[in-house]
Amino acid sequence: MALTIEDGTGVAGANTYLSEDEFAAYASARGKIITGSLEQLIIQAMDYVETLRFRGQKNSSDQALQWPRVGATR
């Protein structure tokens, strides 16, 4: 499965908020060693994030992911 990145515009079909390079840089900056498929790890993380409940609502009913949102202020 190819990664389709949500860029803040409500991308239809998006399945992640970051690229494999961004994920690897994030992990490296924290001293983490990643083994296995980065794409698979990102998809698994997104599966978890998408089960969480957030304030507000999606910007558009067409967007695939929970973010971007409106009304998500404290």
The first five atom37 places (N, CA, C, CB, O) and aatype in JSON, in Angstrom:
{
  "aatype": [12, 0, 10, 16, 9, 6, 3, 7, 16, 7, 19, 0, 7, 0, 2, 16, 18, 10, 15, 6, 3, 6, 13, 0, 0, 18, 0, 15, 0, 1, 7, 11, 9, 9, 16, 7, 15, 10, 6, 5, 10, 9, 9, 5, 0, 12, 3, 18, 19, 6, 16, 10, 1, 13, 1, 7, 5, 11, 2, 15, 15, 3, 5, 0, 10, 5, 17, 14, 1, 19, 7, 0, 16, 1],
  "atom_mask": [
    [1, 1, 1, 1, 1],
    [1, 1, 1, 1, 1],
    [1, 1, 1, 1, 1],
    [1, 1, 1, 1, 1],
    [1, 1, 1, 1, 1],
    [1, 1, 1, 1, 1],
    [1, 1, 1, 1, 1],
    [1, 1, 1, 0, 1],
    [1, 1, 1, 1, 1],
    [1, 1, 1, 0, 1],
    [1, 1, 1, 1, 1],
    [1, 1, 1, 1, 1],
    [1, 1, 1, 0, 1],
    [1, 1, 1, 1, 1],
    [1, 1, 1, 1, 1],
    [1, 1, 1, 1, 1],
    [1, 1, 1, 1, 1],
    [1, 1, 1, 1, 1],
    [1, 1, 1, 1, 1],
    [1, 1, 1, 1, 1],
    [1, 1, 1, 1, 1],
    [1, 1, 1, 1, 1],
    [1, 1, 1, 1, 1],
    [1, 1, 1, 1, 1],
    [1, 1, 1, 1, 1],
    [1, 1, 1, 1, 1],
    [1, 1, 1, 1, 1],
    [1, 1, 1, 1, 1],
    [1, 1, 1, 1, 1],
    [1, 1, 1, 1, 1],
    [1, 1, 1, 0, 1],
    [1, 1, 1, 1, 1],
    [1, 1, 1, 1, 1],
    [1, 1, 1, 1, 1],
    [1, 1, 1, 1, 1],
    [1, 1, 1, 0, 1],
    [1, 1, 1, 1, 1],
    [1, 1, 1, 1, 1],
    [1, 1, 1, 1, 1],
    [1, 1, 1, 1, 1],
    [1, 1, 1, 1, 1],
    [1, 1, 1, 1, 1],
    [1, 1, 1, 1, 1],
    [1, 1, 1, 1, 1],
    [1, 1, 1, 1, 1],
    [1, 1, 1, 1, 1],
    [1, 1, 1, 1, 1],
    [1, 1, 1, 1, 1],
    [1, 1, 1, 1, 1],
    [1, 1, 1, 1, 1],
    [1, 1, 1, 1, 1],
    [1, 1, 1, 1, 1],
    [1, 1, 1, 1, 1],
    [1, 1, 1, 1, 1],
    [1, 1, 1, 1, 1],
    [1, 1, 1, 0, 1],
    [1, 1, 1, 1, 1],
    [1, 1, 1, 1, 1],
    [1, 1, 1, 1, 1],
    [1, 1, 1, 1, 1],
    [1, 1, 1, 1, 1],
    [1, 1, 1, 1, 1],
    [1, 1, 1, 1, 1],
    [1, 1, 1, 1, 1],
    [1, 1, 1, 1, 1],
    [1, 1, 1, 1, 1],
    [1, 1, 1, 1, 1],
    [1, 1, 1, 1, 1],
    [1, 1, 1, 1, 1],
    [1, 1, 1, 1, 1],
    [1, 1, 1, 0, 1],
    [1, 1, 1, 1, 1],
    [1, 1, 1, 1, 1],
    [1, 1, 1, 1, 1]
  ],
  "atom_positions": [
    [[0.85, -1.18, 0.0], [0.0, 0.0, 0.0], [0.89, 1.24, 0.0], [-0.96, 0.0, 1.22], [1.79, 1.36, 0.83]],
    [[0.64, 2.13, -0.9], [1.41, 3.37, -0.96], [0.89, 4.36, 0.08], [1.33, 3.99, -2.38], [-0.3, 4.36, 0.41]],
    [[1.79, 5.18, 0.57], [1.4, 6.21, 1.53], [0.86, 7.42, 0.77], [2.59, 6.61, 2.43], [1.45, 7.87, -0.21]],
    [[-0.27, 7.94, 1.24], [-0.84, 9.17, 0.72], [-0.89, 10.14, 1.9], [-2.28, 8.95, 0.08], [-1.62, 9.9, 2.87]],
    [[-0.14, 11.22, 1.81], [0.07, 12.11, 2.96], [-0.99, 13.2, 3.02], [1.46, 12.74, 2.88], [-1.28, 13.88, 2.04]],
    [[-1.58, 13.35, 4.22], [-2.48, 14.46, 4.51], [-1.61, 15.7, 4.7], [-3.37, 14.18, 5.8], [-0.72, 15.72, 5.54]],
    [[-1.88, 16.73, 3.91], [-1.05, 17.94, 3.96], [-1.75, 19.13, 4.61], [-0.63, 18.31, 2.56], [-1.28, 20.26, 4.5]],
    [[-2.87, 18.87, 5.28], [-3.6, 19.95, 5.93], [-4.76, 20.47, 5.12], [0.0, 0.0, 0.0], [-5.47, 21.38, 5.55]],
    [[-4.98, 19.88, 3.95], [-6.07, 20.35, 3.09], [-7.23, 19.37, 3.02], [-5.55, 20.6, 1.7], [-8.18, 19.59, 2.28]],
    [[-7.17, 18.28, 3.8], [-8.25, 17.29, 3.78], [-8.15, 16.37, 2.58], [0.0, 0.0, 0.0], [-9.14, 16.13, 1.89]],
    [[-6.98, 15.84, 2.33], [-6.72, 15.0, 1.17], [-7.59, 13.74, 1.2], [-5.23, 14.61, 1.11], [-7.53, 12.96, 2.15]],
    [[-8.39, 13.55, 0.17], [-9.2, 12.34, 0.05], [-8.26, 11.15, -0.16], [-10.24, 12.45, -1.11], [-7.35, 11.23, -0.99]],
    [[-8.47, 10.07, 0.56], [-7.64, 8.89, 0.41], [-6.33, 8.93, 1.19], [0.0, 0.0, 0.0], [-5.53, 8.01, 1.09]],
    [[-6.1, 9.99, 1.98], [-4.88, 10.07, 2.77], [-4.87, 8.95, 3.81], [-4.75, 11.46, 3.46], [-5.91, 8.58, 4.36]],
    [[-3.67, 8.42, 4.08], [-3.55, 7.37, 5.09], [-2.4, 7.62, 6.06], [-3.37, 6.03, 4.42], [-2.04, 6.73, 6.83]],
    [[-1.84, 8.83, 6.03], [-0.77, 9.19, 6.96], [-0.62, 10.7, 7.03], [0.56, 8.53, 6.55], [-1.09, 11.44, 6.16]],
    [[0.04, 11.15, 8.1], [0.35, 12.57, 8.24], [1.81, 12.87, 7.95], [0.01, 13.03, 9.65], [2.21, 14.03, 7.93]],
    [[2.62, 11.83, 7.71], [4.04, 12.06, 7.47], [4.6, 11.04, 6.49], [4.82, 12.01, 8.78], [4.03, 9.97, 6.28]],
    [[5.73, 11.41, 5.89], [6.39, 10.53, 4.93], [7.32, 9.55, 5.66], [7.2, 11.36, 3.89], [7.57, 9.7, 6.85]],
    [[7.8, 8.57, 4.93], [8.76, 7.63, 5.51], [10.03, 8.37, 5.95], [9.12, 6.52, 4.5], [10.58, 8.06, 7.01]],
    [[10.48, 9.34, 5.17], [11.68, 10.12, 5.53], [11.45, 10.91, 6.82], [12.07, 11.06, 4.39], [12.32, 10.97, 7.68]],
    [[10.27, 11.52, 6.95], [9.95, 12.28, 8.16], [9.89, 11.36, 9.38], [8.61, 13.03, 7.99], [10.37, 11.71, 10.46]],
    [[9.29, 10.19, 9.2], [9.21, 9.22, 10.29], [10.6, 8.76, 10.72], [8.36, 8.01, 9.86], [10.89, 8.69, 11.91]],
    [[11.46, 8.45, 9.75], [12.82, 8.01, 10.05], [13.61, 9.11, 10.76], [13.55, 7.59, 8.75], [14.35, 8.83, 11.7]],
    [[13.45, 10.36, 10.32], [14.15, 11.48, 10.96], [13.65, 11.68, 12.39], [13.95, 12.77, 10.14], [14.45, 11.94, 13.29]],
    [[12.35, 11.57, 12.61], [11.76, 11.7, 13.94], [12.34, 10.63, 14.88], [10.2, 11.58, 13.87], [12.76, 10.94, 15.99]],
    [[12.37, 9.4, 14.42], [12.89, 8.3, 15.23], [14.39, 8.49, 15.5], [12.65, 6.96, 14.54], [14.84, 8.31, 16.63]],
    [[15.13, 8.85, 14.48], [16.58, 9.04, 14.62], [16.91, 10.15, 15.61], [17.2, 9.35, 13.26], [17.84, 10.02, 16.41]],
    [[16.15, 11.23, 15.57], [16.39, 12.36, 16.48], [16.16, 11.97, 17.94], [15.47, 13.52, 16.12], [16.64, 12.65, 18.85]],
    [[15.45, 10.88, 18.15], [15.16, 10.39, 19.5], [15.97, 9.15, 19.86], [13.68, 10.09, 19.64], [15.72, 8.5, 20.87]],
    [[16.95, 8.83, 19.0], [17.83, 7.7, 19.26], [17.17, 6.34, 19.07], [0.0, 0.0, 0.0], [17.65, 5.34, 19.6]],
    [[16.09, 6.3, 18.31], [15.38, 5.04, 18.08], [15.87, 4.38, 16.8], [13.86, 5.28, 18.0], [16.1, 5.06, 15.79]],
    [[16.03, 3.09, 16.84], [16.42, 2.32, 15.67], [15.18, 1.62, 15.15], [17.56, 1.29, 16.0], [14.52, 0.87, 15.87]],
    [[14.86, 1.86, 13.9], [13.67, 1.29, 13.28], [14.07, 0.06, 12.48], [12.95, 2.33, 12.39], [14.97, 0.12, 11.64]],
    [[13.4, -1.04, 12.74], [13.6, -2.23, 11.93], [12.27, -2.58, 11.28], [14.14, -3.44, 12.79], [11.2, -2.28, 11.82]],
    [[12.33, -3.18, 10.14], [11.1, -3.53, 9.43], [10.7, -2.45, 8.46], [0.0, 0.0, 0.0], [11.44, -1.49, 8.23]],
    [[9.53, -2.62, 7.9], [9.01, -1.72, 6.89], [8.49, -0.42, 7.53], [7.89, -2.4, 6.09], [7.58, -0.45, 8.35]],
    [[9.09, 0.7, 7.14], [8.62, 1.99, 7.65], [7.16, 2.22, 7.25], [9.5, 3.14, 7.12], [6.36, 2.7, 8.06]],
    [[6.83, 1.88, 6.03], [5.46, 2.07, 5.55], [4.47, 1.29, 6.42], [5.34, 1.64, 4.08], [3.43, 1.81, 6.8]],
    [[4.8, 0.05, 6.73], [3.91, -0.77, 7.55], [3.78, -0.2, 8.96], [4.43, -2.22, 7.61], [2.68, -0.18, 9.52]],
    [[4.88, 0.27, 9.54], [4.83, 0.87, 10.87], [3.98, 2.14, 10.88], [6.25, 1.19, 11.36], [3.22, 2.37, 11.82]],
    [[4.11, 2.95, 9.84], [3.31, 4.17, 9.75], [1.83, 3.83, 9.65], [3.75, 5.02, 8.54], [1.0, 4.45, 10.32]],
    [[1.48, 2.86, 8.83], [0.08, 2.46, 8.67], [-0.47, 1.93, 10.0], [-0.06, 1.39, 7.57], [-1.6, 2.24, 10.36]],
    [[0.32, 1.14, 10.71], [-0.12, 0.62, 12.01], [-0.34, 1.76, 13.01], [0.9, -0.39, 12.56], [-1.31, 1.75, 13.76]],
    [[0.56, 2.73, 13.01], [0.41, 3.88, 13.9], [-0.85, 4.67, 13.54], [1.65, 4.8, 13.82], [-1.57, 5.12, 14.43]],
    [[-1.1, 4.84, 12.26], [-2.29, 5.57, 11.83], [-3.56, 4.81, 12.19], [-2.24, 5.83, 10.32], [-4.57, 5.42, 12.53]],
    [[-3.52, 3.49, 12.1], [-4.68, 2.7, 12.52], [-5.03, 3.01, 13.98], [-4.41, 1.18, 12.35], [-6.2, 3.13, 14.33]],
    [[-4.0, 3.15, 14.82], [-4.23, 3.49, 16.22], [-4.76, 4.92, 16.36], [-2.94, 3.32, 17.03], [-5.77, 5.15, 17.03]],
    [[-4.08, 5.88, 15.75], [-4.48, 7.28, 15.87], [-5.93, 7.48, 15.44], [-3.55, 8.18, 15.03], [-6.66, 8.26, 16.05]],
    [[-6.33, 6.79, 14.41], [-7.69, 6.95, 13.89], [-8.75, 6.36, 14.81], [-7.79, 6.31, 12.53], [-9.94, 6.59, 14.59]],
    [[-8.36, 5.6, 15.84], [-9.34, 5.09, 16.81], [-9.59, 6.09, 17.94], [-8.85, 3.76, 17.4], [-10.54, 5.93, 18.7]],
    [[-8.75, 7.12, 18.04], [-8.88, 8.1, 19.12], [-10.0, 9.09, 18.82], [-7.55, 8.84, 19.32], [-10.34, 9.35, 17.66]],
    [[-10.56, 9.64, 19.89], [-11.62, 10.64, 19.74], [-11.02, 12.02, 19.95], [-12.79, 10.37, 20.75], [-10.2, 12.22, 20.85]],
    [[-11.42, 12.97, 19.12], [-10.9, 14.32, 19.18], [-12.05, 15.32, 19.26], [-10.02, 14.62, 17.96], [-13.17, 15.03, 18.84]],
    [[-11.76, 16.48, 19.82], [-12.76, 17.55, 19.85], [-13.0, 18.07, 18.44], [-12.3, 18.7, 20.78], [-12.18, 17.89, 17.54]],
    [[-14.13, 18.72, 18.27], [-14.45, 19.32, 16.99], [-14.89, 18.29, 15.97], [0.0, 0.0, 0.0], [-15.28, 17.17, 16.31]],
    [[-14.83, 18.7, 14.71], [-15.2, 17.79, 13.64], [-14.27, 17.99, 12.45], [-16.67, 18.01, 13.21], [-13.57, 19.0, 12.34]],
    [[-14.27, 17.0, 11.57], [-13.44, 17.09, 10.37], [-13.8, 18.34, 9.58], [-13.61, 15.82, 9.5], [-14.94, 18.79, 9.6]],
    [[-12.81, 18.89, 8.89], [-13.07, 20.05, 8.02], [-14.04, 19.71, 6.91], [-11.77, 20.57, 7.43], [-14.85, 20.54, 6.5]],
    [[-13.95, 18.48, 6.42], [-14.76, 18.06, 5.28], [-15.17, 16.6, 5.46], [-14.0, 18.25, 3.94], [-14.4, 15.8, 5.97]],
    [[-16.36, 16.27, 5.05], [-16.8, 14.88, 5.14], [-16.07, 13.99, 4.13], [-18.32, 14.78, 4.91], [-16.1, 12.77, 4.24]],
    [[-15.4, 14.61, 3.16], [-14.66, 13.86, 2.14], [-13.27, 13.44, 2.59], [-14.55, 14.68, 0.89], [-12.68, 12.54, 2.0]],
    [[-12.73, 14.08, 3.64], [-11.36, 13.76, 4.04], [-11.3, 12.4, 4.71], [-10.81, 14.84, 4.98], [-12.24, 11.99, 5.4]],
    [[-10.19, 11.71, 4.5], [-10.04, 10.34, 4.98], [-9.68, 10.25, 6.46], [-9.0, 9.63, 4.16], [-10.11, 9.32, 7.15]],
    [[-8.89, 11.19, 6.95], [-8.37, 11.11, 8.31], [-9.08, 12.08, 9.26], [-6.88, 11.4, 8.32], [-9.87, 12.92, 8.84]],
    [[-8.78, 11.94, 10.55], [-9.42, 12.77, 11.58], [-8.99, 14.24, 11.53], [-9.11, 12.21, 12.93], [-9.72, 15.11, 12.01]],
    [[-7.83, 14.53, 10.98], [-7.32, 15.9, 10.89], [-7.11, 16.26, 9.45], [-6.01, 16.05, 11.69], [-6.77, 15.38, 8.66]],
    [[-7.29, 17.51, 9.05], [-7.54, 18.7, 9.86], [-8.97, 18.75, 10.41], [-7.27, 19.95, 9.03], [-9.88, 18.1, 9.88]],
    [[-9.13, 19.53, 11.49], [-10.42, 19.64, 12.17], [-10.76, 21.1, 12.43], [-10.41, 18.86, 13.49], [-9.89, 21.97, 12.46]],
    [[-12.03, 21.35, 12.62], [-12.5, 22.66, 13.08], [-13.09, 22.46, 14.47], [-13.57, 23.28, 12.1], [-13.61, 21.39, 14.79]],
    [[-13.0, 23.49, 15.3], [-13.56, 23.43, 16.64], [-12.77, 22.55, 17.59], [0.0, 0.0, 0.0], [-13.33, 22.05, 18.56]],
    [[-11.49, 22.37, 17.33], [-10.67, 21.51, 18.17], [-9.86, 22.32, 19.19], [-9.73, 20.68, 17.32], [-8.83, 21.85, 19.66]],
    [[-10.33, 23.51, 19.52], [-9.63, 24.33, 20.5], [-9.88, 23.81, 21.9], [-10.06, 25.8, 20.39], [-10.79, 23.01, 22.12]],
    [[-9.1, 24.27, 22.83], [-9.22, 23.81, 24.22], [-10.5, 24.22, 24.85], [-8.1, 24.33, 25.04], [-10.74, 23.91, 26.01]]
  ]
}
